[in-house]
Amino acid sequence: MKAGQYLTFKVKQNVYGLEIHSVREIKHMQPISALPDVPPYMVGVINLRDHIIPIMDLRIRLGVQETEHTKDTCIIVIEHETKRMGLVVDSVDTVTDLTADQIDTTLHESEGSGFVKAIGKIEENLVLLIEVKNCFLSENNVELLKTAA
């Protein structure tokens, strides 16, 4: 992970971050069409301006107990290479700058494809930084959805 701007958001009480260049847009929650035969955290797809976007619920993916959606629950649409995916999160916070000194990668250097790749430090707060390309991999490091829009 490198220095730069990160979109921060919450899942339960934890703060996570995504490199801003991988974020395409933030959408209010909308109906999600379920898909058969996918991991439980892949909750379905949405139609976004005539593009089918697979949706991952980060609560389920991160092993956090599911709760009802609130007015703050939203979908962050991310992109890696030519693929897009939506991430359901509890709330979006802000865009913040992180310097190289604020990013600690030592906890995850040995993991080739970990979901959280680094930890950012903003004053006394920690931000778990997600590796966007690994959102498109299953827990077994297999490409999750070859048809991701």
Secondary structure, DSSP 8 states (H G I E B T S, - for coil): --SEEEEEEEETTEEEEEEGGGEEEEEE----B--SSS-TTEEEEEEETTEEEEEEEHHHHTT-------TT-EEEEEEETTEEEEEEESEEEEEEEE-GGGEE-GGGTT-TT-SEEEEEEETTEEEEEE-GGGGGB-TTSSBS-TT--
